[in-house]
Every structure is written in C-alpha cells, then in structure tokens.
Amino acid sequence: MSNAILLTDYEAAPLVKMTSRRLSRLAKQGKAPCVILPDGEIRFREADLTAWVEQHLQPAKEGGADG
C-alpha cells in the first residue's frame, strides 16, 4: 500500500461535494472507494475518490438550464 494520507469522512466529503454522512453511507454500501481499518473505522484516499468521481462523470445534456 502506498503512503497516501488517509482522510476521515469529514475531511474527504468536501472533495466530492457531498456530506460526510452520505459519503460514509456510500462507503458502507460498497458504492464509494474506502479503506477499512482493523478497528472498523472507514478512511478515504484522495486519489481513489478523484478516480471514482471521474468514472461517474456524465456529459452535460444539451438544452439544459444554461442552454
């Protein structure tokens, strides 16, 4: 494992523009990338979250609110 800094849900949530509660819930459901520590605590790596967001990006629809 790399020496990446592990972030709490409170530290990681602003990176993906959601609440810490929602991010934690998604991680527990296996829908968000996380690291589970031996004591069961959940932590996040910034690179994993960035990649996760990139995978879920969808192109903007034409004729939206700005178009």
Protein Blocks (a to p, Z undefined) as FASTA:
>chain_A
ZZbdcddfklmmmmnopafklmmmmmmnopaccdddfkopacddfklmmmmmmmmpccdd
ehilkZZ
